Structures are given as C-alpha cells and as structure tokens.
Amino acid sequence: MFLGVRHHGPGSARAVEGALEVRRPAVVLVEGPPEADGILALAGDDGMRPPVALLGHAVDDPGRAAFWPFAEFSPEWVAIRWALAHGAAVRFIDLPAAHTLAATDPTWGDGEEDEPEADQGLRIDPIGELARAAGYDDPERWWEDTVELRGAADPIAPFEALADAMGALREAYGHGGHARDLVREAYMRLQLRAARKEFGDDVAVVCGAWHVPALTRATTATADRALLKGLPKVKTEMTWVPWTHRRLARRSGYGAGIDAPGWYAHLFAAPDRPIERWMTKVAGLLRAEDTFVSSAHVIEAVRLAETLAAMRGRPLAGLGETTDAVRAVMCDGSDLPLDLVRDRLVVGDVLGEVPDTAPAVPLQRDLARLQRSLRLKPEAQERALELDLRKENDATRSRLLHRLRLLGVDWGTPVAGRGSTGTFQESWRLRWQPELHVRVAEAGVWGTTVGSAAVAKAEARALEATALADVTALAEQCLLAGLGAALPVVMTALADRAALDTDVAHLAQALPALARSLRYGDVRATDTAALGEVAAGLAERICVGLPPACAGLDTDAAAEMRGHLDAVHGALPLLPDATGTLTRWTGVLHGLSARDSVPGTIRGRAARILLDEGRLDEGEAARLMGLALSPGTPPADAAAWIEGFVGGASGGGMLLVHDERLLALVDAWLTSVSADAFTDVLPLLRRTFSAYEPGVRRTLGELVARGPSASAARRTDAVLPGFGATLDEERADGVLPLLTLILRATDPETDPETDPKTHLVGADR
C-alpha cells in the first residue's frame, strides 16, 4: 500500500490514519533518515509534543546539519504514532543522513533544496502543475479544495487518484529538475524490497506523492545499488529537537514549507465546526489587543465566510474566505489588525517539546539544567527580560546569557533599558530558534558545560585575535559573563596587543570597552585591577598621540575620529584615579580646538566638550566660533565646525536657543555665504539641524525671525537667560533629603549615613 502525501497537510494526515486503520499493515515505512530508527520510539513518549524535528549533524563538524520537521498534522507523524500505538513495525527509508550531510550543500531532510543545482534544469512544482491542469491559478487553493477540505468514503481512493496524477507528471517531466531524487528513490526501493522480504506484502509506505510512481516502477536491485555506489559519507548523530510553526512556514526558507501552519494545525485539531472555532480564536486574539469584537461579530464573520465559499464553489470555507470575512467584519476593512492575525494565528509561534530522554550533547544537557534552575524557559515568541544584577538569580541569568552569546548561541540580545541606566540593570530580548540547537552542538567542542566551554572559547579567541579592539571587546564579554578563569589569558593578550599597537584610532576604539568593563566590579564582584592598569596606559598614549593623528584628515576620516573623540571623553571619567588623566585630556582638547590643521568638525567638537565641562568660558567659545566662521574660512570648513559644535544629539540646538550670541554668529555667517558655496554646504547644514527636536527647530526659527535682542548685543559676560551667575549651593542642597529617601528605597544596602552626593557617584546613578 502506497500512501502518497504532501508534507504537512492535515487532510493527508487524516486520510493516512484512515487508510492505516482499514489495512492495518504489519510494517509502516516512512520517508525519513534511517539513522533515526533507534529513536523513533520517543515519538510515542508523553513528553513529545509536536512540532518537533529530527536533527542530524556530522560528528566531526556539527555545523553541517539538516532537519526533518514534523507537525501534529504531518502525515508522516500520524503514521509513526499509529504504528507505535498499534504494535506495528515502523522504519525510515529515505537516503541516509550520512550521505545527505556529506554533500557539499546539505539541505532539508525531505530533499527540498533552497536552490536548484546547476545540472538539474528547471524544477517543476507538482502541485502547481496539477492545479493548472484543473483550471486553478492558486496551487494552495486547489490542494485545499481537492484534499484538505474534502472527506472520502473510501480512504484508499484519494491516494490511488493522486498516484495516477503524479505518474502522468513523471512520464511528462521525468525527475522534474529533482535529479537528487533518483538516488533517494533507489535507496527507498532497496528498503522496500527488504521489508517485503521480511513481512510479505503487508507493508504500507508513507512518502511524498511525487515519489510513488518511482517506487512502483519495476527496476532491479542491481541497478538501484549502482546509483548509490560511490556516494560520499560522513559519521552522523541524530536526535529530536523542538520545532516551531514559524519555521514550518514557506517564507522561512523551508523548501517543503506551507503558507499557513497555524491554520492547518487548527483544521487538524478541530473536532467539528472548524470555521466557528477559528473565528472564536481570532476574536479572542483581537480582544486581547484591545480591539472591540463581540459575539455578533463572530456570528456575522462565520456567515460571510460560508457565503463566500458557496459563491466561489468551494466545499468549505478556506483560509481565503475566513481572512476576507475577518477583514470585513472584525477589522473594519483594515489590514493592520489582520497582519496580527496572520502572524499570531495563521502562522503562529507554537514551540514543540521533546522528552529529557532524547539524545543530546553534554553541553545541551547542561544548558537545559541551567534553564530549569533559573526558570528561563525557551520560547518561540520574543519576550523582554529585565534583570537586576544585585539579585543573585538575575545575576546568574545574566552570566548565562552572556556566556551563550560568547559561544555563538544568541538566545538573548541585550537592548537599551527602559529604566535605570546604572550598571546593576540589564534588559534583554529572548527568542529561542530551532537553529540554536545546531549552535549548541557546534559549541560542544569547547566543553561539556556552558561555563567551561565559554572559558575555552574565550582563551582561544584571545590567542587568535590580532586587533586590539577585538581583545578589549573579548575582555568586556568575559567580565559580563563572569569568566574569571579566562581573564589571565585574555589580559596577557590585551597587554601584548596594546604595547604593539601604535594606531591612535585603534587605541581610542579599545578604551571605551575597557572603561565599561571597569564599571562591572561594583555589581559583579570582579577584580579589575589589571584591567585598570592597561586602560590607564591606553589613556596616556591616546593623550600623547591624538593631536598629531587629527591633523590633515579628510572628511570621512575626520568624522570617524570625531566619534573616537566622543567615545574617549565618555570613557575617561570611568577610569580609576582619573584626575590626572582628565587634566591632561583637557589640555589635549584645548590644543585641538585651536589648531588650524585639525579638521573643523573635530575643532568644533573639542570646543563644545570644553564648554559643556565648564573648561571654556562663553566668551572664548564665541571667539572660537567667530574665527571658524570668519569670511576667510572656506564655507565647507565653517559648516564642518558648526556640525562639530552644535550637531548631532548632543544638545547643540538648546545651546543656540539659550545663547543668542552664538546663534547670531551662526546666522550672520549663514547669510554671508555666497549662492554657489551655499549649495555645497547645504547638505551638511541640513544634516546638522535636522537632528534637533521639532520644538527646538521651531524656537530657533522664531529667534532668527525676531532678530538679535538689544540685551544680547550688550552682553559680554552675561549668563544664560534664566540662570544665575553662580551656583546657589544652599538651594541645591535642599534636594539632598529627598535623594536620601530615594536611594534608600532603591538600594536596601545603602548606609543611611552615607552622603547622598558621594553615593550618587559610587552607585553610578
């Protein structure tokens, strides 16, 4: 008995179950890798919940892997479960994974490559060809009408009709561009002969309908063995892994994927009234998203879907009719909520489960143990995770996620936090993808536990790294991941690279990562003394080498160096005992702001930093701006200085709002630029001022339209409007009692007698 199916079709799955119940074969042969025969019994385990997949990988190269996915509505899965429940033998008969993985381009286990090989010719879609022959322009709709939405009194008849149709296609197109299928089918015929020799004709074969004509064709065993002779082979291992509906979807790149796995799962699971139950699901989803949907909406949507099906001559309302009905009745004609329905229900984020008894590499078992102990359940749907590193469980979670990232298992991605910006707070986005099982298998070469594997890989990366920035980034990763055992090797490599690297840009790129790493000692109890020495040495070398490195740079190099300047300025205050270094850095900035050989964007940025830090009075800032915008300065250089001084998201717009002298200088320069030069500098100016908030741009426009005020013209040493000449310390100290209460509430370990001002610095608030 040959049961030709379409992978992942609920109608095919029901038909397979019906046919097996009628014939009750002694053995069921299923399209799949025979290496998995030893773990087929796990499919009947109570802990196995589809969607799941067989994962095969080369023992010596775990990255060379392939998946064989199964959903609850997959005909092959239904056949396996039926055989296990009824005591029938069950075996896989497809080409062994040892040959599939030895190919130069291993692909999906069902033989569906993402791209055709050059010698295969044009590949046909069998379902598409049959749909066109039946007068359909949509293969999915034809398949639904013919198979998924129809029942049959004789469960065997649909398979016989489909086999005849596929036989006609094979006669017309041969292998249809699937040249590799000839080898697979030769192996299947050999396995079929062996099964018949053991069980007689009481055999059922469940495979893709495309293969049925080839399996029934009369050939000799000698000819089939000749096709298999000389195939490359590698040692492989097989296991079960969780899968997701999203990865079953065709848009994920899966060659045998379907458009609507969530919809098909619903059709297979719904005992009756599938349309009514589907509309109820949709209503529940929209209500959860605060969309008003009543019972009347559900009733009307069902009626509309059934009416559309009748008008279109369909046996039952399909996905197209239900989608049209939902759009018209529940979404008021809008596609925005409908996109949510497509994503959450039509495709879905269902994640399967496999029992703990499934084979796994030691690293995978250790990861599963950590996930259970830390209550971090892998989920297919993306979710946010906020961690407070002062709590032991959260700190352990953070170390696990950082260690996995170092191993290349990107389960979590750090994101900017919504709350505190202190070092004790971390924000993550977690999403488990099935491919991460392959990454875990690959990382297993480094160790049997997450911790030991991360240490081994960090040490190897430190020895292999050639760029200073790579080593500093690795040192930061080690501190975040709590890999103290790897730090000696990493620090040695860091010191060696820092001593040999003379490129100031490289040094400036490396320092911020080191400075960030030094902050982790407070909340992670990490000894960073050696790191501090290296960072201090880098800072001194940057102060010495930065001025000559900034001379004579072109536009792109100047923009890159300006980024390094900002990064170094932000990093220096984080260094221990940084008073002397900061004093020297201030001198470097003064020198950069006054050197004509330094590009305008760097000179302007240096002047702005000094002004913000109180190291440059407003009169001197106005003088520097006047020199930069003088008539003798080329317009492009003047525009670059303005970009450095007031550009970006550094609050330059507010500076111009509050200091009308600077605004007047910019306005006067801009009005003096010639028409030809204005065209050249306009893009730079637009980029500078477009970064301001809309309110700031509006205020600047009003100030320019009003013109300079007389008071602004008279002021030489006046303060900013609305501010006093000096700091009123008595009024400022009035906030300290409230700060004490806040700090005591957010940090239970705060000493009540601690000076709030000192505590603010220590806690990095």
C-alpha positions in Angstrom: 0.0 0.0 0.0 1.5 3.3 -1.1 0.2 6.4 0.6 1.5 9.4 -1.3 1.1 12.6 0.7 2.0 16.2 0.8 4.3 17.0 3.7 2.4 18.8 6.5 -1.1 18.5 5.2 -4.0 17.9 7.7 -6.2 16.3 5.0 -3.4 13.9 4.0 -2.8 13.2 7.7 -6.5 12.2 8.3 -6.5 10.1 5.1 -3.3 8.3 6.2 -4.8 7.5 9.6 -8.0 6.2 7.9 -6.1 4.1 5.4 -3.9 2.5 8.1 -7.0 1.7 10.2 -8.5 -0.1 7.2 -5.5 -2.1 6.1 -3.6 -2.4 9.4 -0.2 -3.2 7.9 2.5 -5.1 9.8 5.1 -2.5 9.0 5.0 1.2 8.1 7.8 2.6 6.0 8.2 6.4 6.3 10.2 8.9 4.3 13.0 9.9 6.6 16.6 9.2 7.6 17.2 5.6 8.7 19.8 6.6 11.3 16.8 7.8 13.4 15.2 4.4 13.6 16.8 4.0 17.1 15.0 7.0 18.5 11.7 6.5 16.7 10.1 5.1 19.9 10.5 8.5 21.5 7.7 9.8 19.2 5.3 7.9 21.4 6.6 9.4 24.6 4.2 11.6 26.6 6.8 14.3 26.8 7.0 14.6 23.0 4.8 17.4 21.7 5.0 18.5 18.1 6.1 20.5 16.2 9.4 18.7 16.6 12.2 17.8 14.2 14.9 15.2 13.7 18.3 16.9 13.8 21.1 15.1 12.1 24.7 16.5 12.2 28.1 15.3 11.3 30.0 14.2 14.3 33.3 15.9 13.3 31.5 19.0 12.0 28.3 19.8 14.0 27.7 22.9 11.8 27.0 20.5 8.9 23.4 19.7 9.9 20.0 19.0 8.5 16.4 19.0 9.9 13.4 16.7 9.2 10.5 18.6 10.7 7.2 17.1 11.9 4.0 18.8 12.9 1.0 17.3 14.6 -0.8 17.4 11.2 2.1 15.9 9.2 1.1 12.6 7.6 4.4 11.0 8.4 4.0 11.9 12.1 0.5 10.4 12.1 1.8 7.2 10.5 4.6 6.9 13.1 2.2 7.4 16.0 -0.3 5.0 14.6 2.4 2.3 14.2 3.7 2.8 17.8 0.2 2.7 19.2 -0.8 -0.5 17.3 2.3 -2.5 17.7 3.3 -2.3 14.0 7.0 -2.0 13.0 8.0 1.4 11.8 11.1 2.4 9.8 12.6 5.3 7.9 13.5 4.5 4.3 14.9 7.7 2.8 18.6 8.2 1.8 20.7 8.1 5.0 21.7 11.4 6.5 25.3 10.1 6.3 25.1 10.7 2.5 23.0 13.9 2.7 25.4 15.6 5.1 28.4 14.5 3.1 27.2 16.5 0.2 28.7 19.9 -0.4 25.4 21.6 0.2 23.3 19.7 2.8 19.7 20.8 2.9 16.4 19.9 4.3 15.9 16.3 5.1 12.9 15.8 2.8 15.0 16.5 -0.3 13.8 20.1 -0.8 16.8 22.3 -1.6 16.5 26.0 -1.4 18.2 26.5 -4.8 18.4 24.1 -7.7 21.7 22.7 -8.7 23.1 23.9 -12.0 22.8 20.5 -13.7 19.2 19.8 -12.7 17.5 22.1 -15.1 14.2 23.8 -14.4 12.4 22.4 -11.4 8.7 21.9 -11.5 6.2 22.2 -8.7 4.0 19.1 -9.0 1.1 20.6 -7.0 1.3 23.7 -9.2 1.2 21.7 -12.4 -1.9 19.7 -11.2 -3.6 22.9 -10.1 -3.1 24.5 -13.6 -4.4 21.3 -15.3 -7.5 21.7 -13.1 -8.0 25.3 -14.1 -6.8 26.9 -10.8 -4.3 29.7 -10.7 -3.6 29.1 -7.0 -2.0 25.8 -6.1 -2.8 26.2 -2.4 -6.4 26.7 -3.1 -6.6 23.7 -5.5 -4.9 21.5 -2.8 -7.3 22.7 -0.1 -10.4 22.1 -2.3 -9.2 18.7 -3.5 -7.6 17.2 -0.4 -7.7 19.3 2.8 -11.3 20.3 2.8 -12.9 17.1 1.4 -13.6 13.8 3.0 -13.8 10.4 1.2 -15.9 7.4 1.9 -13.0 5.1 0.7 -9.8 6.2 2.5 -7.6 4.5 -0.2 -9.2 6.1 -3.3 -7.6 9.6 -2.9 -4.1 8.1 -2.7 -4.7 6.0 -5.8 -6.0 9.0 -7.7 -3.1 11.2 -6.6 -0.6 8.4 -7.6 -2.1 8.3 -11.1 -1.8 12.1 -11.4 1.8 12.0 -10.2 2.6 9.1 -12.6 1.4 11.3 -15.5 3.7 14.1 -14.4 6.7 11.8 -14.0 6.1 10.5 -17.5 6.0 14.0 -18.9 8.8 15.6 -16.8 11.0 12.7 -15.6 12.6 13.8 -12.4 11.3 17.3 -12.9 14.6 19.0 -12.1 14.9 17.0 -8.9 17.9 14.9 -10.0 18.9 14.0 -6.5 15.5 12.3 -6.1 16.7 9.5 -8.4 19.3 8.5 -5.8 16.8 8.8 -2.9 14.2 6.7 -4.7 16.8 4.0 -5.5 17.5 3.7 -1.8 13.8 3.6 -0.9 13.2 0.7 -3.4 16.0 -1.3 -1.7 14.5 -0.7 1.7 11.0 -1.6 0.3 12.4 -4.9 -1.0 14.0 -5.7 2.3 10.7 -5.0 4.1 8.7 -7.2 1.8 11.1 -10.0 2.2 10.6 -9.8 6.0 6.9 -9.0 6.2 5.5 -10.0 2.8 3.1 -7.7 1.1 1.7 -6.4 4.4 3.6 -3.2 4.0 2.5 0.5 4.0 4.7 3.2 2.5 4.1 6.8 3.5 6.1 9.2 1.4 5.8 12.3 -0.8 3.3 11.7 -3.6 6.0 12.7 -6.1 8.0 9.5 -5.2 5.1 7.0 -5.5 5.5 6.3 -9.3 9.2 5.8 -8.9 8.7 3.3 -6.0 6.2 1.3 -8.0 8.3 1.2 -11.1 9.9 -2.2 -12.0 13.7 -2.0 -11.5 16.4 -4.4 -10.4 18.2 -4.2 -7.1 21.5 -4.2 -9.1 20.5 -1.1 -10.9 19.5 0.7 -7.7 22.8 -0.3 -6.0 24.7 1.1 -8.9 23.0 4.5 -8.4 24.2 4.5 -4.8 27.7 3.4 -5.4 30.4 5.9 -4.6 28.3 8.3 -2.6 30.2 10.4 -0.1 29.6 9.5 3.6 30.2 11.0 7.0 29.6 9.8 10.5 26.4 11.3 11.8 24.4 11.6 15.0 20.6 12.0 15.3 18.3 13.5 17.9 14.9 15.1 18.4 14.7 18.9 18.9 11.8 21.2 19.4 10.5 23.0 16.3 8.1 25.9 15.6 5.2 26.6 13.4 7.1 29.7 12.1 9.9 27.5 10.9 7.4 25.3 9.0 6.3 28.3 7.0 7.5 28.6 3.4 8.7 32.2 4.0 11.2 30.9 6.5 13.1 29.3 3.6 12.0 25.7 4.3 11.7 24.1 0.9 8.7 21.9 1.8 7.1 24.7 3.8 3.4 25.7 3.9 1.9 29.1 3.9 -0.3 28.7 7.0 0.9 26.1 9.6 -1.3 27.6 12.3 -4.4 27.3 10.1 -3.6 23.7 9.2 -3.0 22.8 12.8 -6.4 24.2 13.6 -8.1 22.2 10.8 -6.5 19.0 12.0 -7.3 19.6 15.7 -10.8 21.0 15.5 -13.2 18.0 16.1 -16.1 19.9 14.4 -17.2 23.3 13.2 -13.7 24.4 12.2 -14.8 27.8 10.9 -16.8 28.8 14.0 -13.9 27.7 16.2 -11.4 29.6 14.1 -13.4 32.8 14.3 -13.6 32.4 18.0 -9.8 32.2 18.2 -9.5 35.4 16.1 -12.0 37.2 18.3 -10.0 36.2 21.4 -6.8 37.5 19.9 -8.2 40.8 18.8 -9.9 41.3 22.2 -6.6 40.7 23.9 -5.2 43.5 21.8 -8.0 45.9 23.0 -10.0 45.6 19.7 -13.7 45.6 20.2 -15.1 42.3 18.9 -18.4 40.9 20.1 -20.2 37.6 19.7 -22.3 39.2 16.9 -19.0 39.9 15.0 -18.1 36.2 15.3 -21.6 35.1 14.0 -21.5 37.5 11.1 -18.0 36.6 10.1 -18.9 32.9 10.0 -21.9 33.6 7.9 -19.9 35.8 5.5 -17.1 33.1 5.2 -19.6 30.4 4.4 -21.4 32.6 1.9 -18.1 33.4 0.1 -17.2 29.7 0.0 -20.6 29.0 -1.7 -20.2 31.8 -4.2 -16.7 30.6 -5.1 -17.8 27.0 -5.4 -15.6 25.7 -2.6 -16.5 22.6 -0.5 -15.8 24.5 2.7 -14.7 28.0 3.7 -10.9 28.0 3.4 -8.2 30.4 4.7 -9.0 32.9 1.9 -12.7 33.1 2.8 -12.1 33.3 6.6 -9.4 36.0 6.0 -11.8 38.1 3.9 -14.5 37.7 6.4 -12.3 38.7 9.3 -11.1 41.8 7.4 -14.6 42.9 6.6 -16.4 42.2 9.8 -13.8 42.3 12.7 -11.1 44.6 11.3 -13.4 47.2 9.6 -11.5 46.7 6.3 -8.1 47.4 7.8 -5.1 45.2 7.1 -3.3 46.3 10.3 -5.1 44.1 12.8 -5.3 41.4 10.1 -1.5 41.3 10.0 -1.6 40.4 13.7 -4.0 37.6 13.0 -1.7 36.3 10.2 1.3 36.4 12.4 -0.1 35.0 15.6 -2.7 32.5 14.3 -2.2 31.8 10.6 1.5 31.2 11.2 1.9 31.2 15.0 4.7 30.8 17.4 4.0 27.3 18.8 7.1 25.7 20.1 7.3 21.9 20.5 8.8 19.9 23.3 11.0 16.8 23.4 11.5 14.4 26.4 14.6 14.6 28.5 15.5 11.1 27.4 16.2 12.3 23.9 19.9 12.0 22.9 21.8 15.3 23.3 25.4 16.5 23.6 26.6 17.1 27.2 26.5 20.9 26.6 22.8 20.8 25.6 22.0 18.8 28.8 23.9 21.3 31.0 22.1 24.2 29.3 18.7 22.5 29.9 19.6 22.1 33.5 20.5 25.7 33.9 17.3 26.8 32.1 15.3 24.8 34.6 17.1 26.0 37.7 17.0 29.6 36.6 13.4 29.4 35.4 14.3 30.6 31.9 12.0 28.5 29.6 12.9 28.7 25.9 10.0 30.2 24.0 9.5 30.8 20.3 7.8 34.1 20.8 10.0 37.1 21.6 9.8 38.4 25.1 11.5 41.1 27.2 13.5 40.2 30.3 14.6 42.8 32.9 17.4 41.8 35.2 18.5 43.4 38.5 22.2 42.3 38.9 22.0 42.9 42.6 19.8 39.8 42.9 21.7 36.5 42.7 19.2 34.8 40.4 19.2 37.7 38.0 23.0 37.9 38.0 23.3 34.2 37.3 20.8 34.6 34.4 22.9 37.5 33.0 26.1 35.4 33.1 24.4 32.5 31.3 23.1 34.7 28.5 26.4 36.4 28.1 28.2 33.1 28.1 25.9 31.7 25.4 26.5 34.8 23.3 30.2 34.3 23.5 29.6 30.7 22.3 27.6 31.9 19.4 24.2 30.8 20.8 22.3 34.1 20.5 19.2 33.1 22.6 19.2 36.6 24.1 20.0 40.1 22.7 20.9 43.0 25.0 18.8 46.1 24.5 18.7 49.6 26.0 16.9 49.5 29.3 13.7 51.5 29.9 14.5 52.2 33.5 17.8 52.9 35.3 20.9 53.4 33.3 23.1 52.1 36.2 25.3 49.1 35.8 23.1 47.0 38.0 20.3 46.9 35.4 20.2 44.8 32.2 17.5 44.4 29.6 17.3 41.5 27.2 15.1 40.2 24.4 14.8 36.5 24.3 13.7 34.3 21.5 14.6 30.6 21.0 15.0 29.5 17.4 15.4 25.8 16.5 18.7 26.5 14.7 20.2 27.3 18.1 20.3 23.5 18.8 22.9 23.3 16.0 24.8 26.2 17.5 24.8 24.4 20.9 26.1 21.2 19.2 28.8 23.2 17.5 29.8 24.8 20.8 30.1 21.4 22.4 33.6 21.0 21.0 34.7 23.6 23.6 33.5 21.8 26.7 30.8 19.8 28.4 29.3 22.7 30.4 28.4 26.2 29.4 30.9 27.7 31.8 33.9 25.5 30.7 33.0 25.9 27.1 32.9 29.6 27.3 36.2 29.8 29.1 37.9 27.6 26.5 36.5 29.6 23.6 37.4 32.9 25.2 41.0 31.8 25.7 41.2 30.5 22.1 39.8 33.8 20.7 42.3 35.8 22.8 45.2 33.9 21.3 43.9 34.2 17.8 42.9 37.9 17.9 45.1 40.3 16.0 43.2 43.6 16.5 43.3 45.4 19.8 39.6 46.3 19.7 38.8 42.6 19.4 40.7 41.7 22.5 39.2 44.6 24.5 35.7 43.5 23.4 36.5 40.0 24.5 37.7 41.2 27.9 34.4 43.0 28.3 32.5 39.9 27.3 34.5 37.8 29.9 33.6 40.3 32.7 30.0 40.4 31.7 29.9 36.5 31.6 31.8 36.1 34.9 34.6 34.2 33.2 37.3 34.9 35.7 39.2 31.8 34.7 39.7 33.1 31.2 40.9 36.6 32.2 44.6 35.8 32.8 45.0 34.6 29.1 42.8 37.5 27.9 44.7 40.1 29.9 48.0 38.9 28.7 46.9 39.1 25.1 45.4 42.5 25.8 48.7 43.8 27.2 50.6 42.4 24.3 48.4 43.9 21.7 48.2 47.3 23.4 52.0 47.5 23.6 52.4 46.8 19.9 49.6 48.9 18.5 50.6 52.4 17.6 47.4 53.5 15.8 45.6 56.1 17.9 42.3 55.2 16.3 42.7 51.6 17.4 43.6 52.7 20.9 40.6 55.1 21.0 38.3 52.3 19.8 39.6 50.0 22.5 39.4 52.3 25.5 35.6 52.6 25.9 35.2 48.8 26.2 37.9 48.7 28.9 36.2 51.6 30.7 32.9 49.9 30.6 34.5 46.7 31.9 35.9 48.6 34.9 32.4 49.5 36.0 31.4 45.9 36.5 33.5 45.4 39.6 30.9 47.1 41.8 27.9 44.9 41.0 29.6 41.7 39.7 32.4 41.4 42.4 35.0 41.2 39.7 38.7 42.1 40.3 39.5 44.6 37.6 42.9 45.9 38.9 44.9 44.5 36.0 42.4 45.9 33.5 42.7 49.3 35.1 46.4 49.4 34.6 46.0 48.6 30.9 43.3 51.2 30.5 45.3 53.9 32.2 48.2 53.1 29.9 46.0 53.4 26.8 44.6 56.7 28.1 48.1 58.2 28.4 49.1 57.0 24.9 45.9 58.5 23.5 46.5 61.9 25.1 50.0 61.9 23.5 49.1 60.6 20.1 45.7 62.1 19.4 46.7 65.7 18.4 49.1 64.6 15.6 46.7 61.9 14.5 43.9 64.5 13.9 46.0 66.7 11.6 45.3 66.6 7.8 42.3 64.2 7.9 39.8 64.1 5.0 36.1 64.4 5.6 35.4 60.7 6.3 38.4 60.2 8.5 37.6 63.3 10.4 34.0 62.1 11.1 35.4 58.7 12.3 37.9 60.5 14.5 35.2 62.7 16.0 33.4 59.5 17.0 36.5 58.3 18.7 36.9 61.7 20.5 33.4 61.4 21.9 34.0 57.8 23.0 37.3 58.6 24.7 35.8 61.6 26.5 32.9 59.4 27.8 35.3 56.7 28.9 38.0 58.6 30.8 35.8 59.6 33.8 35.2 55.9 34.4 38.8 55.1 34.9 40.1 54.7 38.5 42.2 57.7 39.8 41.4 59.6 36.6 42.0 63.1 37.9 45.4 63.5 36.4 44.4 61.9 33.1 41.3 64.2 32.9 43.5 67.3 33.4 45.8 66.1 30.6 42.8 65.4 28.4 41.5 68.9 29.0 44.8 70.3 27.6 44.5 68.0 24.6 41.0 69.4 23.9 42.3 72.9 24.2 45.0 72.2 21.7 42.6 70.5 19.2 40.1 73.4 19.4 42.8 75.9 18.5 44.9 74.1 15.8 44.1 75.2 12.2 45.5 71.9 10.8 42.8 69.9 12.6 39.5 69.4 10.6 36.7 71.7 11.5 34.3 69.0 12.8 37.0 67.9 15.4 37.8 71.5 16.4 34.2 72.3 16.8 33.5 69.2 18.8 36.5 69.8 21.1 35.3 73.3 21.8 31.8 72.1 22.6 33.1 69.4 25.0 35.2 72.1 26.8 32.2 74.4 27.0 29.9 71.7 28.4 32.5 70.7 31.0 33.0 74.3 32.2 36.6 74.3 30.9 35.9 77.0 28.4 34.0 80.3 29.2 31.3 81.5 26.9 33.3 84.5 25.6 36.2 82.2 24.5 33.6 79.9 22.8 32.2 82.8 21.0 35.7 83.9 19.9 36.5 80.4 18.5 33.2 80.4 16.7 33.9 83.8 15.3 37.3 82.7 14.0 35.8 79.5 12.5 33.0 81.4 10.7 35.2 84.4 9.6 35.0 85.4 5.9 38.4 83.9 5.2 37.3 80.4 6.2 36.1 78.2 3.3 32.4 77.6 3.7 32.7 73.8 3.8 35.2 74.1 6.7 33.0 76.5 8.5 30.0 74.2 8.1 32.1 71.3 9.4 32.9 73.3 12.5 29.3 74.1 13.1 28.4 70.4 12.8 31.1 69.5 15.4 30.0 72.3 17.8 26.2 72.1 17.6 25.5 69.0 15.5 24.1 65.6 16.4 22.0 64.7 19.5 24.4 66.5 21.9 22.0 69.3 22.8 23.6 71.8 20.4 20.1 73.1 19.5 19.3 74.1 23.1 22.7 75.8 23.3 21.8 78.1 20.4 18.4 78.7 21.9 19.8 79.9 25.2 22.9 81.7 23.9 21.7 84.3 21.3 25.3 85.5 20.8 26.3 82.1 19.3 23.0 82.0 17.3 23.7 85.4 15.9 27.2 84.3 14.8 25.8 81.3 13.0 23.1 83.5 11.5 25.5 86.1 10.3 27.8 83.6 8.8 25.0 81.8 7.0 23.6 84.9 5.4 27.1 85.9 4.2 27.7 82.6 2.3 27.6 83.1 -1.4 25.0 81.4 -3.5 27.4 78.9 -5.1 29.0 78.0 -1.8 25.6 77.7 -0.1 24.7 74.9 -2.4 27.8 73.0 -1.4 27.3 73.4 2.4 23.5 72.9 2.4 23.6 69.1 2.8 25.9 69.3 5.8 23.8 72.0 7.4 20.6 70.1 6.8 22.1 67.0 8.5 23.2 69.1 11.4 20.0 70.9 12.1 17.6 68.0 11.2 18.9 66.1 14.2 17.2 68.7 16.5 13.9 68.1 18.1 11.0 69.8 16.3 10.4 72.2 19.2 14.0 73.3 19.1 13.9 73.9 15.4 10.7 75.9 15.8 12.2 78.1 18.6 15.3 78.7 16.6 13.2 79.8 13.6 11.3 82.2 15.8 14.5 83.7 17.3 16.0 84.2 13.9 12.8 85.8 12.6 12.7 88.2 15.5 16.4 89.2 15.2 19.0 89.7 17.9 17.8 91.4 21.0 19.5 94.5 22.2 20.3 92.9 25.6 22.1 90.1 23.8 24.2 92.6 21.9 25.2 94.4 25.0 26.2 91.3 27.0 29.8 90.3 27.1 30.0 88.3 30.3 26.3 87.7 30.9 25.0 84.4 32.0 22.5 82.2 30.1 18.9 83.6 30.2 17.0 82.3 33.2 20.2 81.2 35.1 22.1 82.8 38.0 25.7 83.9 37.7 26.9 81.2 40.2 25.6 78.1 41.7 23.4 78.6 44.8 24.6 75.8 46.9 22.1 76.4 49.7 19.2 76.0 47.4 20.8 73.0 45.6 21.3 71.2 49.0 17.6 71.3 49.5 17.2 68.2 47.3 19.5 66.0 49.3 16.9 64.7 51.9 14.7 63.6 49.1 17.6 61.9 47.3 18.5 60.1 50.5 15.0 58.6 50.7 15.1 57.6 47.0 18.4 55.9 47.3 17.5 54.1 50.5 14.3 52.8 48.8 16.0 51.6 45.6 19.1 50.2 47.3 18.4 48.4 50.6 22.1 48.1 51.4 22.6 51.9 51.3 24.1 53.3 54.5 21.6 55.9 55.9 24.5 58.0 57.0 26.1 58.0 53.5 26.5 61.4 51.9 24.0 61.3 49.0 26.3 63.1 46.8 29.0 60.5 47.3 26.5 57.7 47.0 25.4 59.0 43.6 28.9 58.8 42.3 29.5 55.3 43.7 26.3 53.8 42.5 26.7 55.3 39.1 23.1 56.7 39.1 
